[in-house]
Amino acid sequence: MHGNANVTKRIECMDIQLIIAPYDSGHFNQRMGAGPLHFLNNGLESTLKVAGHQVGVNVLNLDLPFSTEIGTSVKVQRAVATAARSALQQPAFPLLLAGNCNASIGMVRAAEVDSVIWFDAHGDFNTPETTISGFFDGMALAMLLGRSFRGLLGSEYHPIPEAHAIHVGGRDFDLEEWKQLQQSSVMVISPDEARESGIDRALSVLEQKAKRVHIHFDLDALDSSIGSANQFAVPNGLSLSDAQRIIKQIRKRLTLVSATVSSYDPTCDAEGTILQAGTQIMRSLVD
């Protein structure tokens, strides 16, 4: 029995590269940009090591003399892509902790996945033509799928086809954004549908045409009764057990190549409940 237990542990052990991108809207270690380092400073690395994994850490600091929201965000994406390529060559599983959702574009750029599953309370599907806030990060999924900023991302970036994307947990959409999402080929699964059979149906469709997946998990996909991940958190989201069950299903049916956990502002989480839940989400991604 002891020998079998050791074999099992070796099989489950994973080499993980934590890529820390502590930026929010071009600012280093502020607001949601403080979240990645907060996880790191509160024992994430040791938690993963105790679980049996080999863990490396790469903290990205662009040290720019002048920051702009869009320009710096794209530089962060490119730095993330470089770090993720390095991890995959080791080989190690690249797990990105990011302030902003659009950093996932760097992961998709590097990992050459053919699909994405996007957990978020919000659509992230605005474009410069539809946005009413001007918030660059509210366009993250639209950018990743090739709907906007194609010139900014460069000709070497190959967007994921819309039909290869599943959006999970959304319940706070801008009106025009929601119209665009409904007219797209993205499969949209509400929290209620995710608790029923909606995610099973979506995965059945996806696995017929895609195999290599990137999971993006914005922590405000979780219900605000757990805690507030950020200032944009809203009620009626996923429970932690919902999220863990769905991640388990994804990993069973597709090859998880890379993952992002994003949008955590420690100042919104006085009780530390999202810190704990986020750590559990990361465990589900790699255990």
N, C-alpha and C positions, 0 to 999 in steps of 0.2 A: 504493500500500500504506500509506503514511504517513497519508493522509487516512482510509482505512478503519479503521485502528487507532484514530484519534482518535474516529471515530463510535462504535466499539465501546466505548471507554472512557466516553464520555458516556452511553451506554445503561446500562452497568453501574453507574455512579456513583449512590449513594443518599444522600439527606439523612437523617441518623440523629440522633435525640435520645437520648443516654444518660441514663436516669433512675436516679439512685443512691439507693437506700433502705437505708442502713447500720444496720438494726435487727435484733436477734435477741431475741425474747421480751420486747419492750418496751425493751430496752437499746440505746443508741446506740454503734455501733462496737466492740462486744464479741463475742467468739466468732465465729459466722457473720456477725454484723453488721459485722465488720471486713473481710469479703471484698470487698464492692463497692468500697470506697476503695482496697484493696490492688491490685485490677485497675487502677483509675484511676491510682494512683501508680506503677505499673510499666509504663506506656506504652501502655495500651489505646487511648486517644484517638489518639495518634500512629500506632499500628499501623493503625487504620482509615482515617486520613487518607492514609497512604502507599499504601493499597490503592485510593485514588481517591475516597473518600467525603467528604462534608461532615458534620462532626460537631459537635454542640452537647452541652453537659453541664449537667444540672440535679441538684444535690445536695440531697436533702431533709433538713432538720434541723428537727424539730418544736419543739425547745427547750422541752420540757414540764417544769414544776416537779416533777411527780410522775408516775412511769410505772407502769403495770400491764401484765401480759402481754396480756390480751385487749383492754383499753381502748386501749392504745397501738397494738396491732397493727391495730385497726380504723381508728384515726386515720391510720396509715401507708397503709392501703388507700385511704382517701379522698384523701390527698395524692398518692398515685400516680395515681389516676384523674384528678385535676385536671391533673397534669403531662402525662399521656398525651393528654388532650383537647387541651391546648395544642399538643403536638407534632403531632397529627394535623391540626390546623387550619392548620399552617404551609404546606404539609404536610411532615411528616417521619415516618420510621419510628420508633416508640417501642420502645427496647430497655431493659428494666428489669434492673438488677443489684440483687438483693435478698438480705438475710440470710435471711429466712423465705419459705417457699413461699406462704403465704396472701396475700402482697402481690400475687400474680397476680390476685386478685379485683378489685383496683383497675384492672388492665389490661383485664380482661374487661368491667368496668363502663363503661370509657371507649370501648373499641374497637368495641363492639357486634358482636362476632364471633358466629358461630352454631355454633362447634365448638372443641374444645380437644384438644391432644395433649400428654399429661403424661408426661414422662420422669422416673422416680424409682425408686430402689431400694426404696422403701417405698410402702405403699398410699395414705397420706394420706387414708384413707377412714374413719377413726374418727369417732364422734359422742360427745357427752357421755355417752350411755348405754353405749357399747362400749369407750371408752378405758380402758386399765389404767395409763397413765402420767400422764394429765391434761395432756399436752403439746398446747397449742392448735394448734401447727403440724401435728400429726399428723392434723388434721381438715380440712386445707386443700382437698383435692379434694372431699370431701363437702360442705363449705360452698359451694364454687364451683358445684356441681351442685344445690344447694338442699336438701340433706338435713338441714342443721342451722343454727342461729343465724339463721333467717330474719328474726326481729324485729330482731336486732342489725344485720344488713346493710341493713335498710330496704326499704320497699315499692317503691322505685325501682330496686332491683337485680333484674335478670331472670336467673335461673340458666340455664346451658346445659343442654339436655336430656341425660339420661344416655346415650341412644343416640347422641349426637353427641360422645362422648368416647372417646378411646383412651388407655389407660395402657400405657406401654412401659418395659421394663427392670426391673420389680419382682421381688424375690426374698426380701424380708424383711417378712412380714406378721404382724400380730397375728391370733390364731385367729378371734376374732369379726369383726374387720375383714375378713378374707379371706372369711368366710361372707357378709357383707353385699355385698362386691364381686362375688362369684360370683352372687348373687341379683339384682344390678343389671343394667342394660342396657349398662354400660360394657364396651367391648371391651378385654380384657386380653391383652397380648402380652409373653410372657416373653423374656428375652435370647436363649434358644435359638430360639424362634419368630421373633424379629426377625432372626436370622441366616439364617433359611430364607425361607419365603414368607408368614409370618404377617402381616407388616406390609403386604404387597401386598394380601392379602385384606381386611384391616381398612380400608385406604384405599379399596379398591373399593366397600366398603359405605358408607363415610362420604361419599365424593364424590357419591353418589346423592341425598343429602339435605342436604348442607352445602357451603358454598363459602368462607366467610371463617373463617380459623382463627387461634387463638393457640397458640403453642408455649411450653410451660413446660419448662425443662430444669434439674432439680436435678442438680448435678454428681456426686452419689453414684450416679447412674444408671451412671456409668462404672465399669469393673471396678477393684477396689482394687489390682490389680497395677500400674496406671498411677500410683497414688498415693492418698492418703487425702484426700478432699474435706472431710471433717468427721469427728466422732467416731462417726457412725452408719454410716460406709462399710463395705461388706461385699463379699466376693468374688463371682465368677461373674456379673459385669455386662457391660455393653456395651464393646466396644473403641472407641477413638476413630474408627476407620474405619467401624465399624458405625453409630455415631451420625451421622457426617457423611453416610453413604450414605442413611440414613433421612430426615434433614433435607432432602437434595436431592430425594428422592422426594416428600416432602410439598409442597415448594415448586413442584414440577412439576405436581402434581395439584390443589392448592388455592391460594387466595390468602392468603398469610401477611400478616396485618394488624399483628401485634404479637408480642413475644416476651419471655420472662423467663429469666434465668440466675440460679440461686440456690444458697444453702446451702454456701458455700465458707468454711472457716475456715483462714486462712493458717497458724495455729500447728500444724495437722495436716499441713502440706505443706512440710516442711523442705527438700526438694530442688527445690521449685518446679515439679514435673511437672504438677500439676493447674492451676497458674497458666497454664502453656503450653497444656495441653489445653483449658482453658476459653476461652482466647483463640481457639483454633482453632474451637471450637464457635460462638463469636460471629461469626467470619469466615464460617462456613458459613450462618449465619442471614441474612447481609446481602450476601455477595458474589454 
